């Protein structure tokens, strides 16, 4: 297959893919991969296969094609191709919750400075790195990366990237419980979709609606949460987007749990868990198990709740997800308090405080923990964040956290 024929077949596959004929598109692209003698064409078709498998949640296949793409990039001996292939390798690992590997591959991309494509991709690299740091609950570094990605998006007038970063920032603030910002950022993403997204994939609309649903649920606006989640789920089902279907099912389950309708919540959690297991989203599985644990606690089935916690703890430890561990210690504390088991209770209180210290989840001004209840937060330019009210009351001539770090021994 020559260069021109390769191009035609890639375009044919793209047309099929955009018409929701995914399996046909994959067959066309796989034929190109088998028969094309053009390395640049093979590189491009591998990029199409990586994107398609990412959207279907076939993350192991995505990783397999990313590894082949690296070899093709080396064959082409072009640093632009190599940068792009390392970004795809980083993304594949991010989807499989291999966060340390993601960070390592992102750093490799950033070290390849000076390539034309590299400069255009730096925003996407920063976003992927931010998502990985968030998966590890390294909040300051995550925020730093998201803000860098946002700067790249603004400088390059890249509205698609800005939309994705806004969704990640919504997730960031939902985790540390500033629900006002958790809603603001996905609303901003939805605005970008309305204003600029005529030719975009519908996944951007679905993504913003899902993150709005999460924020509305946290704010107790359950009817709004249900509306947004239903819209997101409708698009996810139309496009065969399994990862988003799993997240929407989890959100539906959480909404029903918030309404104390445990019997409706359980089957939604089960369906979400089934897809999360199939696609390999272990971080999602921790979230599902947290929700199921809370349902068992509502039903006062404390031993069943502890069984779920044990499974979730094993997953969270394997991922290095410190916030998940903190939440699990918090739930254990409540269970053992109810059971009157003082030794176990004390053990989890100590572990809870160790997690808070490790993640620096406290305000450097008032000393109170962050992420325990809904609070307005404000980040300084160094990406350390504080209670907004503390900054307004005390003012600051610099970051108290950075000052403390600079005088720490060693």
NUPA-70828 format. One record per atom (N, C-alpha, C): x, y, z. Coordinates in steps of 0.02 Angstrom, whole numbers, padded with zeros to 5 digits, always signed. Each point is the difference from the previous one (the first is absolute). Last residue first. Example, Ala and Ser with C-alpha at 12.3 -4.5 7.8 and 13.67 -1.06 7.14 Angstrom:
// NUPA-70828
+00642-00112+00354+00042+00059+00003-00039+00055+00037+00015-00286-00004-00045+00059+00000+00045+00060+00000
//
This chain:
// NUPA-70828
+00867+00997+02830+00013-00048-00054-00033+00019-00065-00112+00110+00208+00067-00030+00000+00007-00051-00057-00167+00213-00020+00000-00070+00026+00071-00027-00002-00078+00219-00080+00039-00004+00062+00001-00070+00030-00118+00056-00204+00068+00026-00010+00042-00004+00063-00233-00060-00002+00039-00050-00036+00073+00023-00007-00158+00150+00094+00015-00055+00046+00045-00052-00033-00077+00178-00132+00048+00025+00051+00020-00056+00047-00168-00044-00158+00067+00003-00032+00052+00024+00050-00223+00001+00073+00023-00070-00010+00070-00001-00030-00113+00210+00028+00025-00027+00063+00026-00072-00006-00005+00192-00196-00034-00061+00020+00029-00026+00066-00014+00264-00061+00034-00058-00028-00034-00061+00028-00069+00203+00074+00053+00030-00041+00041-00055-00034-00270+00022+00095+00064-00035-00001+00051+00036-00044-00263+00005+00151+00042+00025-00054+00065-00040-00001-00198-00024+00153+00071+00010+00020+00041+00035-00054-00238-00046-00031+00007+00026+00069+00072+00020+00014-00057-00103-00207-00032+00066+00003+00010+00032+00069+00079-00219-00036+00040+00047-00041-00030+00070+00005-00119-00171+00104+00063+00011+00036+00044+00050-00037-00204-00074-00098-00013+00047+00056+00065+00015+00039+00003-00160-00176-00006+00068-00027-00009+00050+00058+00135-00228+00030-00069+00023+00005-00002+00072-00025+00195-00131-00109-00020+00018+00068-00075+00014+00000+00224-00117-00163-00067+00030+00007-00020+00005+00074+00226-00013-00187-00024-00019+00067-00068+00033+00008+00129+00042-00197-00048-00056-00001-00014-00030+00068+00129+00203-00070+00042-00060+00009-00042-00064-00001-00101+00222-00012+00037-00016-00062+00043-00063+00005-00210+00000+00161+00050+00053-00014+00039-00019-00062-00262-00075+00071+00070-00020-00011+00043+00062-00011-00243-00055+00136+00035+00044-00046+00072-00023-00006-00271-00089+00086+00073-00001+00004+00029+00049-00051-00244-00070+00144+00030+00037-00056+00075+00004+00011-00158-00204+00090+00032+00063+00019+00027+00034-00062-00139-00237+00108+00000+00049-00055+00027+00067+00023+00092-00210+00133-00067+00025-00016+00006+00052-00055+00186-00129+00054-00044-00033+00047-00072+00020-00012+00201+00084-00114-00030-00060-00030-00044-00038+00048+00200+00142+00099-00037+00017-00062-00029-00065-00027+00078+00078+00266+00008-00042-00060-00044+00025-00057+00112+00166+00188-00056-00048-00007+00007-00040-00065+00146+00185+00074+00019-00067+00022-00055-00051-00006+00025+00244-00063-00039-00015+00061+00016-00070+00026+00129+00080-00186-00012+00060+00042-00037-00018+00064+00057-00153-00182+00062+00022+00031-00009+00062+00043-00175-00206-00061+00012+00070-00017+00061+00024+00039-00036-00257-00084-00021+00045+00054+00018+00071-00021+00061-00231-00101-00070+00021-00006-00023+00039+00061+00215-00119-00086-00002+00072+00018-00071+00027-00008+00078-00233-00021-00028+00036-00058+00000+00076+00010+00081-00144+00172+00036-00020-00060-00024+00040-00061-00111+00026+00209+00068+00029+00001+00036-00013-00066-00210-00101+00031-00009+00073-00005+00068+00034-00004-00001-00232+00041-00019+00015-00070-00007+00076-00010+00036-00077+00219+00061-00010-00039-00013+00017-00074-00182-00002+00148+00041+00060+00008+00066-00005-00038-00143-00189+00000-00034+00056-00033+00044+00063+00003+00068-00190+00120+00014-00007-00072-00032+00057-00040-00044-00012+00233+00071+00016-00012+00015-00002-00074-00213-00067+00064+00007+00072+00012+00072+00022-00015-00050-00230-00005-00022+00035-00061+00002+00076+00008+00057-00136+00188+00045-00017-00056-00018+00039-00063-00143+00009+00189+00060+00041+00008+00049-00009-00058-00192-00140+00005-00019+00071-00011+00061+00045+00003+00022-00226+00059-00004+00008-00073-00016+00072-00018-00001-00052+00228+00068-00008-00025+00002+00011-00076-00213+00005+00118+00043+00058+00011+00069-00006-00032-00253-00091-00041+00065-00033+00000+00055+00054+00002-00254+00015-00015+00032+00008+00066+00067-00035+00005-00165+00033-00189+00009-00067+00029+00030+00002+00070-00029+00201-00123-00067-00030+00010+00006-00068+00034+00199+00104-00062-00031+00040+00055-00069-00029+00017+00115-00089-00184+00026-00027+00064-00025+00041+00059-00063+00071-00218-00026-00068+00012+00023-00025+00068+00081+00210-00077-00072+00003+00017-00028-00069+00018+00224+00012-00074-00006+00035+00064-00074+00002+00023+00049-00078-00216+00017-00050+00052-00009+00030+00070-00023+00144-00183-00058-00044+00005+00011-00054+00054+00180+00144-00048-00054+00039+00029-00063-00043+00010+00185-00088-00115+00015+00004+00072-00056+00037+00037-00015-00007-00234-00013-00067+00028+00014-00001+00075+00050+00195-00123-00073-00009+00005-00017-00067+00032+00228+00044-00045-00025+00045+00052-00075-00010+00011+00101-00113-00180+00018-00031+00065-00026+00042+00058-00025+00087-00217-00044-00058+00009+00013-00033+00067+00142+00172-00064-00065+00027+00021-00050-00057+00011+00220-00049-00083-00002+00016+00072-00068+00027+00023+00098-00163-00199-00051+00052+00006-00012+00016+00074+00147-00167-00122+00032+00057+00032-00049+00058+00009-00036-00230-00092+00002+00058-00045+00042+00057+00029-00037-00201+00125+00034-00019-00062+00008+00059-00047-00127+00029+00197+00072-00007+00016+00040-00017-00062-00234+00007-00021+00027+00068+00011+00074-00002+00016-00117-00208-00021+00005+00036-00064+00034+00067+00008-00046-00122+00195+00051-00036-00039+00011+00035-00068-00174+00077+00136+00065+00018+00029+00057-00032-00040-00226-00054-00049+00017+00067-00024+00070+00020+00023-00090-00205+00078+00014-00004-00073+00024+00068-00026-00069-00007+00225+00061-00040-00008+00020-00005-00074-00205+00103+00058+00057+00043+00016+00065-00037-00011-00202-00119-00020+00010+00045-00057+00062+00043+00011-00066-00136+00179+00024-00043-00056+00015+00043-00061-00103+00104+00186+00072-00012+00011+00031-00044-00054-00234+00038-00003+00036+00063-00015+00075-00010+00008-00140-00174+00066+00003+00003-00073+00037+00064-00023-00040-00023+00229+00050-00050-00021+00007-00001-00076-00166+00141+00101+00069+00024+00009+00053-00050-00021-00256+00070-00039+00034-00065-00014+00075+00013+00004-00189+00165+00013+00030-00025+00064+00028-00071-00007-00092+00156-00172-00041-00058+00020+00024-00033+00065+00118+00183-00091-00069+00025+00008-00045-00056+00024+00218-00059-00055-00002+00036+00064-00069+00030+00013+00045-00107-00206-00004-00050+00053-00004+00034+00069+00032+00142-00184-00067-00031-00002-00009-00052+00055+00212+00097-00030-00046+00049+00032-00072-00027-00001+00166-00127-00113+00012+00000+00073-00050+00045+00036+00003+00005-00234-00033-00062+00025+00008-00005+00076+00113+00177-00109-00072+00010-00002-00038-00059+00029+00234-00019-00023-00016+00051+00052-00075+00011+00003+00081-00135-00174+00000-00036+00065-00013+00047+00059+00020+00094-00217-00060-00043+00003-00004-00034+00069+00194+00124-00048-00058+00045+00010-00064-00041+00007+00197-00117-00054+00004+00025+00069-00060+00044+00016+00023-00073-00221-00023-00054+00044+00004+00021+00073+00087+00145-00164-00073+00000-00002-00028-00053+00046+00229+00001-00033-00018+00059+00041-00076+00006+00004+00091-00165-00140+00004-00019+00071-00016+00058+00046-00049-00076-00258+00003+00063+00037-00001-00015+00076-00012-00154-00203+00061+00007+00040+00007+00066+00036-00181-00111-00145+00046+00047-00034+00066+00011+00039-00172-00151+00084+00012-00019-00071+00053+00046-00032-00080+00051+00218+00043-00060+00002+00020-00019-00071-00155+00174+00024+00066+00022+00025+00050-00058+00001-00226-00047-00054+00036+00033-00055+00069+00023+00022-00135-00102+00165+00011-00048-00054+00039+00032-00057-00074+00134+00179+00057-00041+00020+00018-00049-00056-00194+00130-00024+00060+00042-00007+00062-00041+00014-00207-00102+00036+00012+00009-00072+00063+00041-00012-00069-00030+00224+00021-00064-00029+00017+00007-00074-00092+00186+00116+00070-00012+00019+00026-00064-00031-00225+00044-00030+00040+00048-00040+00075-00008+00017-00160-00127+00124+00010-00027-00069+00041+00047-00044-00045+00077+00228+00041-00061-00004+00009-00027-00072-00149+00190+00060+00072+00015-00007+00040-00063-00014-00234-00005+00052+00011+00021-00070+00074+00011-00013-00064-00056+00219-00019-00057-00044+00008+00017-00074+00036+00165+00173+00055-00048-00005-00017-00056-00049-00076+00249+00058-00033-00054-00038+00052-00053-00017+00029+00222+00109-00010-00057+00046-00038-00057-00033+00090+00204-00102-00072+00002+00015-00020-00055+00049+00222+00013-00076-00012+00065+00033-00074+00008+00018+00063-00187-00127+00023-00008+00070-00012+00065+00039-00046+00002-00230-00050-00040+00036+00019-00010+00073+00156+00110-00137-00060+00042+00008-00053-00038+00039+00195-00118-00058+00013+00049+00054-00061+00045+00012-00009-00150-00182-00002-00037+00063+00010+00048+00059+00025+00089-00216-00070-00017+00013-00007-00034+00068+00218+00038-00074-00032+00063+00021-00074-00012+00015+00123-00179-00088+00024+00014+00068-00035+00063+00027-00039-00054-00223-00035-00049+00044+00021+00011+00073+00112+00127-00162-00069+00023+00008-00040-00047+00046+00222-00060-00057-00001+00059+00044-00070+00025+00012+00031-00177-00155+00016-00023+00068-00004+00058+00050-00025+00051-00229-00059-00037+00025+00011-00022+00073+00181+00095-00116-00047+00050+00024-00065-00032+00026+00167-00142-00095+00025+00033+00061-00049+00051+00028-00056-00112-00208-00006-00041+00061+00028+00035+00063-00102+00077-00241+00054+00023+00044-00006-00035+00067-00135-00002-00219+00034-00060+00026+00059+00017+00045-00166+00152-00106+00067-00005-00028+00039-00061+00025-00227+00053+00071-00001+00009-00073+00069-00015-00031-00021+00003+00236-00031-00060-00028-00001+00004-00077+00078+00187+00121+00046-00056+00010-00027-00064-00031-00137+00193+00003+00053+00006-00050+00049-00059+00005-00170+00009+00161-00031-00008-00066+00054+00002-00055+00061+00048+00224-00009-00072-00012-00029-00013-00070+00020+00224+00077+00066-00029-00011-00006-00074-00019-00196+00112+00063+00023+00025-00065+00068-00031-00018-00088-00048+00213-00040-00034-00053+00023+00022-00069+00095+00106+00188+00026-00068-00007-00038-00038-00054-00071+00218+00059+00066+00002-00034+00026-00070-00013-00203+00019+00123-00009+00025-00069+00067-00002-00039+00003-00053+00232-00032-00054-00040-00008+00022-00073+00078+00159+00156+00051-00053-00010-00027-00054-00045-00147+00168+00070+00047+00026-00050+00053-00053-00017-00145-00052+00174-00039+00001-00063+00045+00024-00057+00087+00002+00223-00003-00067-00030-00039-00002-00065+00141+00161+00162-00049+00018-00052-00012-00062-00044+00163+00023+00184-00068-00020+00022-00054+00019-00050+00249+00018-00014-00034+00060+00028-00071-00015+00023+00130-00168-00104+00037+00018+00061-00034+00060+00033-00083-00067-00209-00016-00050+00052+00033+00018+00066+00050+00132-00189-00069+00012+00024-00019-00049+00055+00209-00031-00106+00000+00060+00043-00070+00014+00027+00023-00177-00155+00036-00017+00062-00003+00059+00049-00087+00034-00216-00044-00045+00039+00032-00017+00067+00126+00121-00159-00051+00042+00031-00046-00041+00045+00157-00116-00128+00033+00035+00056-00047+00049+00034-00083-00114-00192+00015-00048+00054+00031+00036+00060-00037+00124-00197-00063-00014+00035+00011-00048+00059+00182+00049-00144-00016+00058+00042-00064-00012+00040+00065-00167-00155+00049+00005+00054-00017+00058+00047-00127-00031-00198-00015-00052+00049+00045+00005+00061+00042+00141-00184-00062+00020+00034-00016-00050+00056+00180-00053-00135+00017+00059+00040-00061+00026+00038-00017-00180-00156+00028-00023+00064+00017+00060+00045-00081+00009-00232-00049+00010+00054+00028-00020+00068+00159+00093-00200-00033-00063+00019-00048+00015+00058+00051+00207-00159+00034-00045+00047-00038-00065+00008-00055+00207-00130+00031-00055-00036+00035-00051+00045-00116+00188+00096-00044-00025-00054+00030-00060-00036+00072+00144+00205+00003-00073-00011-00042-00028-00055+00039+00230+00112+00050-00018-00051-00006-00072-00025-00153+00110+00163+00025+00056-00041+00044-00023-00058-00094-00156+00162-00055+00036-00033+00026+00052-00049+00157-00117+00133-00031-00047-00048-00056+00037-00039+00101+00117+00175+00047-00007-00056-00028-00046-00054-00121+00019+00202-00003+00063-00039+00044-00004-00062+00013-00175+00155-00063-00004-00038-00010+00062-00043+00183-00002+00148+00011-00048-00055-00062-00005-00044-00018+00127+00195+00042+00035-00048+00014-00044-00061-00107-00098+00178-00048+00047-00032+00037+00040-00053+00128-00144+00136-00036-00036-00053-00053+00043-00035+00121+00107+00177+00044-00020-00055-00036-00042-00053-00114+00077+00204+00019+00054-00045+00038-00025-00062-00061-00145+00184-00054+00012-00047+00020+00052-00052+00149-00052+00172-00013-00066-00033-00056+00007-00051+00053+00182+00142+00046-00005-00057-00010-00066-00038-00131+00027+00190-00015+00058-00044+00044-00003-00062+00032-00154+00178-00052-00020-00048-00021+00057-00046+00210-00088+00143-00022+00069-00014-00052-00007-00056+00123-00194+00099-00063+00026+00028-00006+00076-00001+00165-00168-00091+00021+00035+00062-00057+00042+00029-00038-00134-00196+00036-00044+00047+00020+00036+00064-00103+00117-00179-00050-00045+00030+00034-00043+00053+00134+00140-00133-00033+00037+00055-00055-00042+00032+00118-00096-00184+00048+00019+00052-00036+00032+00059-00123-00046-00196+00013-00062+00038+00047+00015+00059-00039+00175-00149-00063-00016+00035+00009-00060+00044+00175+00054-00143-00002+00045+00058-00064-00009+00040+00020-00119-00201+00048-00027+00050+00002+00044+00062-00131+00075-00181-00031-00061+00029+00046-00030+00054+00084+00182-00122-00054+00023+00044-00035-00060+00034+00162-00042-00167+00032+00022+00062-00053+00022+00051-00072-00058-00217+00022-00060+00037+00031+00019+00067-00064+00176-00145-00059-00036+00022+00020-00061+00043+00170+00122-00108-00028+00039+00056-00060-00036+00030+00092-00088-00197+00043-00014+00058-00027+00036+00061-00109+00047-00199-00011-00071+00019+00040-00018+00062+00029+00214-00101-00062-00005+00040-00015-00072+00022+00219+00149-00071-00022-00070-00009-00061-00012+00046+00166+00194-00049-00072+00006-00016-00030-00070-00015+00226+00056+00083-00009-00029-00068-00072+00005-00024+00062+00083+00217+00051+00027-00046-00009-00024-00071-00142-00086+00173-00014+00071-00014+00050+00028-00051+00034-00221+00073-00064+00003-00037-00016+00072-00019+00188-00041+00139+00013-00021-00069-00064+00007-00043-00024+00040+00228+00039+00055-00032+00016-00018-00073-00105-00163+00132-00047+00054-00015+00035+00059-00034+00130-00180+00079-00039-00022-00058-00049+00054-00022+00121+00036+00199+00045+00003-00059-00039-00017-00063-00113-00027+00201+00007+00071-00015+00047+00011-00060-00028-00219+00082-00062+00023-00031+00005+00074-00020+00180-00096+00120-00004-00026-00068-00063+00025-00036+00026+00055+00229+00054+00032-00039-00004-00020-00074-00139-00110+00155-00025+00067-00016+00050+00039-00043+00066-00212+00079-00056-00007-00048-00024+00069-00022+00160-00011+00171+00030-00013-00066-00054-00007-00053-00072+00026+00223+00035+00061-00021+00029-00009-00071-00109-00188+00106-00045+00054-00023+00037+00062-00026+00021-00265+00023+00053+00050+00009-00028+00066-00026-00105-00228-00003-00019+00048+00053+00057+00048+00017-00017-00171-00180+00044-00016+00058-00015+00046+00060-00117+00031-00203-00011-00070+00017+00040-00022+00060+00037+00213-00091-00064-00001+00037-00017-00071+00020+00189+00031-00134+00013+00025+00068-00064+00000+00042-00025-00057-00226+00038-00052+00035+00016+00021+00072-00104+00156-00145-00047-00054+00017+00034-00056+00039+00136+00174-00083-00043+00024+00055-00050-00053+00021+00134-00043-00188+00040-00003+00061-00041+00022+00061-00098+00020-00212+00006-00071+00017+00040-00008+00065-00017+00218-00087-00066-00024+00023+00005-00073+00022+00190+00099-00097-00012+00027+00067-00066-00024+00028+00050-00055-00223+00045-00036+00045-00011+00022+00072-00113+00115-00168-00030-00066+00010+00043-00043+00047+00082+00211-00062-00061+00009+00040-00032-00067+00015+00189+00007-00146+00018+00010+00071-00061+00009+00046+00017-00027-00251-00027-00053+00042+00012+00012+00075+00082+00144-00179-00074+00000-00005-00030-00050+00050+00235+00014-00018-00025+00063+00027-00076+00004-00002+00106-00187-00098+00009+00000+00072-00028+00063+00031+00014-00023-00235-00059-00033+00028+00003+00002+00076+00188+00085-00109-00059+00041-00016-00063-00029+00031+00238-00033+00119-00035-00028-00059-00063+00041-00011+00140+00046+00184+00028+00026-00062-00032-00030-00061+00024-00130+00244-00018+00069-00020+00030+00018-00067-00028-00211+00149+00014+00003-00072-00017+00069-00027-00040-00063+00227+00073+00005-00010+00019+00003-00074-00226-00034+00072+00020+00070+00014+00075+00010-00010-00091-00220-00025-00027+00046-00051+00026+00071+00010+00051-00158+00166+00038-00015-00061-00022+00047-00057-00124+00005+00198+00065+00035+00008+00045-00011-00061-00202-00118+00008-00013+00072-00011+00064+00040+00006+00007-00229+00053-00005+00010-00073-00014+00074-00017+00005-00059+00231+00066-00013-00030-00001+00013-00075-00203+00008+00119+00042+00058+00016+00068-00006-00033-00145-00184-00018-00027+00057-00038+00045+00061+00010+00043-00192+00129+00024-00008-00069-00023+00059-00043-00081-00009+00219+00072+00015+00001+00030-00006-00070-00230-00058+00032+00012+00072+00003+00075+00018+00001-00177-00185-00079+00072-00009+00015+00030+00070+00004-00234-00063-00061+00015+00020+00069+00072-00017+00021-00111-00017-00221+00007-00063+00037+00020+00013+00073-00021+00183-00148-00066-00034-00002+00002-00065+00040+00203+00118-00026-00047+00039+00042-00067-00035+00004+00161-00086-00147+00014-00018+00070-00045+00037+00048-00016+00055-00227-00021-00070+00008+00010-00022+00072+00080+00213-00063-00073-00002+00006-00026-00071+00012+00231+00031-00043-00018+00030+00066-00075-00006+00011+00081-00062-00209+00021-00050+00049-00019+00024+00071-00031+00148-00177-00050-00053-00004+00015-00057+00050+00157+00174-00019-00062+00027+00030-00054-00054-00001+00200-00048-00110+00009-00004+00073-00061+00028+00037+00005+00016-00235-00010-00070+00020+00011-00009+00075+00036+00214-00099-00072-00018-00003-00011-00072+00026+00223+00077-00019-00036+00036+00053-00073-00021+00003+00131-00084-00178+00018-00031+00064-00036+00033+00059-00019+00091-00219-00038-00063+00005+00013-00033+00068+00125+00192-00046-00071+00017+00005-00043-00062+00010+00237-00019-00043-00018+00014+00070-00074+00020+00010+00108-00170-00186-00025+00069+00002-00022+00016+00071+00072-00216-00121+00055+00043+00024-00019+00074+00000-00119-00217-00062-00004+00062-00039+00055+00050+00018-00022-00205+00120+00016-00017-00070+00002+00063-00043-00076+00017+00220+00073-00008-00001+00025-00016-00071-00232+00012+00035+00030+00068+00006+00076-00005-00002-00122-00200+00006-00007+00032-00066+00032+00069+00001-00010-00117+00204+00048-00033-00046-00002+00032-00069-00159+00074+00157+00067+00022+00020+00053-00029-00047-00222-00074-00025+00010+00067-00028+00069+00029+00019-00074-00206+00092+00018-00009-00071+00015+00068-00032-00080+00004+00219+00068-00029-00001+00024-00010-00072-00221+00070+00033+00046+00055+00018+00072-00025-00001-00177-00155-00031+00012+00041-00061+00049+00058+00014-00064-00134+00184+00035-00043-00049+00017+00040-00063-00135+00101+00166+00071-00003+00021+00041-00040-00051-00233+00005-00031+00027+00068-00010+00075+00000+00015-00119-00192+00053+00013+00004-00073+00031+00068-00017-00071-00028+00218+00058-00044-00011+00020-00001-00074-00195+00121+00070+00063+00034+00018+00062-00044-00011-00255+00034-00073+00043-00059-00009+00073+00023+00012-00204+00140+00000+00020-00028+00064+00042-00063-00007-00093+00156-00170-00040-00060+00014+00018-00031+00067+00117+00191-00081-00070+00020+00008-00045-00060+00014+00231-00036-00044-00007+00040+00062-00074+00015+00013+00060-00105-00202+00000-00047+00056-00005+00036+00067+00014+00133-00196-00062-00040-00001-00003-00047+00059+00199+00127-00032-00057+00042+00020-00064-00040+00005+00192-00111-00082+00009+00017+00071-00060+00041+00026+00012-00050-00231-00017-00061+00039+00006+00014+00076+00069+00170-00151-00073-00010-00004-00023-00059+00043+00232+00037-00020-00031+00054+00040-00076-00006+00000+00122-00143-00139+00006-00021+00070-00030+00052+00047+00014+00052-00226-00054-00048+00011+00003-00028+00072+00171+00148-00071-00064+00035+00005-00057-00049+00016+00216-00088-00039+00000+00040+00062-00069+00033+00010+00039-00112-00202-00009-00048+00056-00004+00037+00067+00053+00126-00189-00070-00020-00002-00016-00049+00057+00223+00064-00028-00038+00058+00024-00075-00016+00001+00149-00165-00090+00005+00007+00073-00040+00059+00027-00045-00157-00221+00017+00070+00015+00003+00011+00076-00070-00198-00127+00073+00001+00005+00024+00070+00020-00243-00153+00039+00034+00061-00022+00075-00004+00010-00170-00173+00061+00021+00002-00070+00041+00060-00020-00096-00052+00226+00030-00063-00025+00034+00010-00068-00118+00180+00102+00057-00017+00042+00037-00062-00026-00204+00066-00100+00053+00048-00018+00064-00019+00038-00192-00118+00056+00024-00021-00066+00058+00044-00023-00111+00057+00199+00042-00060+00010+00028-00026-00066-00157+00178-00005+00066+00022+00026+00047-00059+00011-00223-00045-00068+00035+00037-00054+00070+00018+00024-00143-00097+00158+00021-00050-00050+00041+00033-00056-00099+00138+00165+00057-00037+00028+00027-00052-00051-00198+00119-00053+00059+00045-00002+00062-00037+00024-00206-00110+00020+00021+00003-00071+00063+00042-00007-00099-00008+00213+00031-00065-00017+00025-00002-00072-00120+00196+00078+00066-00008+00030+00034-00065-00022-00189+00168-00072+00011-00069-00024+00070-00022+00022-00106+00225+00029-00016-00050+00052+00004-00072-00025+00065+00205-00118-00070-00019-00012-00023-00054+00049+00224+00080-00001-00042+00058+00017-00074-00014-00012+00156-00166-00060+00003+00009+00073-00045+00058+00021+00030-00043-00231-00041-00053+00032-00004+00011+00076+00142+00142-00120-00070+00014-00019-00047-00051+00034+00232-00033+00023-00023+00057+00040-00073+00017-00014+00104-00168-00132-00010-00023+00070-00027+00056+00044+00063+00056-00219-00060-00042-00002-00018-00024+00071+00202+00114-00028-00057+00046-00004-00066-00038+00000+00198-00126-00012-00005+00032+00067-00061+00046+00002+00052-00097-00207-00029-00049+00047-00007+00028+00071+00107+00132-00167-00072-00009-00017-00033-00047+00050+00235+00030+00016-00037+00060+00021-00075-00008-00011+00141-00171-00081-00001+00000+00074-00041+00060+00026+00045-00012-00229-00053-00048+00018-00007-00004+00077+00173+00132-00088-00065+00029-00015-00057-00045+00022+00225-00081+00025-00014+00058+00043-00070+00029-00011+00030-00259-00066+00042+00060-00006-00024+00057+00044-00011-00283+00013-00043+00060+00000+00044+00062+00000
//
